[in-house]
Amino acid sequence: MSGTSEGPAPAADLIRPAVTESKGEASPRIHVPGSGEPGESSGSGEPGRSSGSGESGRSSDCGASRQSGGSGGFSEYGPLGSAFSAAPLAMAVVDRDGLVVSANDTFGALLGKAGAALTGLVAAELMDLKSDARTWHAYREVLSGRQTKLSCTRRVKHPDGHVLWVQVSVAPLPAEEHGVLLSLTDISARRELQARLRHLEMHDPVTRLPNRTLFFERLAAALEAESYEQGGTGRIGLCYLDLDGFKAVNDTLGHRVGDRLLAAVAERLTRCADEAGYARASSPLVARLGGDEFALLVEDSTGTDQLADLAESVLKALQAPFNLSGQRLSLSASIGVVERQAAGTTATGLMQAADTTLYWAKADGKSRWTLFDPERNAHRMTRQALASTLRPAIERGEFTLEYQPLVGMENGRLRGVEALVRWNHPQFGMLTPNRFIGLAEEDGSIVQLGRWVLVTACRQARRWQLDHPDEPPIFVSVNVAVRQVWDSDLVADVAQTLAETGLDPRLLQLELTESAVMGSAGRPLQALQALSDMGVHIAIDDFGTGYSNLAYLSRLPVSVLKLDGSFVRGFQYEGEGVPPNPADEVIVEAMIQLAHRLGLSVTAECVETSAQAARLRRIGCDTGQGWLYSRPVAPDRISELLGTKACNQAS
């Protein structure tokens, strides 16, 4: 049928509420020819008759009566009829049964017919008002007189094939007229402009891809329950990618070349999405989220394999060089891949997971894709929780020290202890240094924590000395991070601590890692020298695993080398018939002899068996540390070991 509607407009186009005037408001009295004015035929022979149902309600004689009331006969009603017929606004009078009583030619032109030809037709069918339940209900309310106005938008197809958008307004005529006035306004140009503006608003001008706003609209819609409960897999997937080294392209070749490169990348991503969507219900949505970040959203994903295949195809597509005006450019991408059930997933949660996984891909070496790992993410979340509470934990006194004995290899007697910090976390329990020292070094709280460890350890060493005056005093060894040397006055801190606690400087040993000490110059070297001049011993921890530049040993104020446990583990054998590894013993013996020639003493870490201890003792190692003697223990346990042979008293 000519003038058929193309379906309802989006619900947002319906004026909300549909009633814009209350029933009690006075409507202007308008006499419209053919509308049932007293003295005229109402089309049923019964003035004021109304079904109030909004249905067609045709009768055998109403058609002819209403035909006579068409626009072709308006001239007989004087100026008002002429105005109705010639008005540029499309208007039609509809009776209470919903049938067109009369329509002007402007109304008919929009629908591709003469106005008179519309008389007797069902108005709701002309505008397809029944297809939308909400609009249909409001329309019937206006016809019955219970509502005073309706306004909505409809898309209408003209007989010549083009589509029109019209604003439909329905308002009641005076009660005695027994009908409503239906008017149409062609808003096609406005709708087209709105569509163009929305496209510009929702698409990236460089790549012509959907932008961040449109991407999140689609993502939010995909995560709404009705979108996946009506069918499909009920799953959603996301490939979130970042171009590796794109900033260098902008910095060296300029933003114009950078924009062209982004456009070329967008073309390849779109091609990958189209190939992935072949023989499927839909292709992944490709969007540029900003900068050199892109996303491929997969609705109704079939599992991680589908997302992995898509990520692989993207990496392969981007590996081929780009030719831009004679410039041959190569780049790669890092991709974070997330795939999960849509139910219970939020847009924020999905993007956080994708961003985290993208970070993993870059940290793992770039030019790769990485799948979201809940366990790895839980560890990351724990790490963030620890980092955010480090400083307050120091102030709350949540840290404590344990001490591991350093035992003389010749007689097995306790010579010193290493202070090892522990975090008694209220949520995660007792944490060892490997869980939080790195975090403390990153955020600078290692300075505050290190100062607390130094003071606490020195105070405890002095307490042991006072409690056991008949025993040779033992030294305490404290680990120092290189950031403590740079970010604080370590020399002043040590001097103040020794003065306050009364501990002899010779009973304090500071341990620094080999990588921190080797190659030291400037302030670190000056600090180490000042501490050595003060009488404090300097030890190199984990010796043999860092730079191993032996030339520095003769120039550094070092007095102790602590052999890394990896060397000592090669000594693990018991009894006869198990041959030792000659290379291990040769290397360790050479390092011990070198240290002794330089006037340094040697401590072996990770001594766990008596056989290891015997071999280390035979090749001249000075002190040992490990579970053979004792695990890290509380201060009172060290008091028990004083004056006894610590060897073989494992705790």
Secondary structure, DSSP 8 states (H G I E B T S, - for coil): -TT-EEEE--GGGS-SSS--S-TTS-------TTS--TTS--SSSSTT----S-S----TTHHHHHHTTSGGGGGGGTHHHHHHHH-SSEEEEEETTSBEEEE-HHHHHHHTS-GGGGTTSBHHHHHTGGGSHHHHHHHHHHHHTS---EEEEEEEE-TTS-EEEEEEEEEE--GGG-EEEEEEEE-HHHHHHHHHHHHHHHB-TTT-SB-HHHHHHHHHHHTSHHHHHTSS-SEEEEEEEEEETHHHHHHHH-HHHHHHHHHHHHHHHHHHHHHHTTTSS---EEEEEETTEEEEEEET---HHHHHHHHHHHHHHHHS-EEETTEEE--EEEEEEEEEESTT--HHHHHHHHHHHHHHHHHTTSSSEEE--HHHHHHHHHHHHHHHHHHHHHHHT-EEEEEEEEEETTT-BEEEEEEEEEEEETTTEEE-GGGTHHHHHHHSTHHHHHHHHHHHHHHHHHHHHHH-TTS---EEEEE--HHHHHHS-HHHHHHHHHHHHT--GGGEEEEEEHHHHTT--SHHHHHHHHHHHHT-EEEEEEETSS---GGGGGTS---EEEE-HHHHGGG---SSS----HHHHHHHHHHHHHHHHTT-EEEE----SHHHHHHHHHTT--EE-STTT--SB-HHHHHHHTTSB-TT---
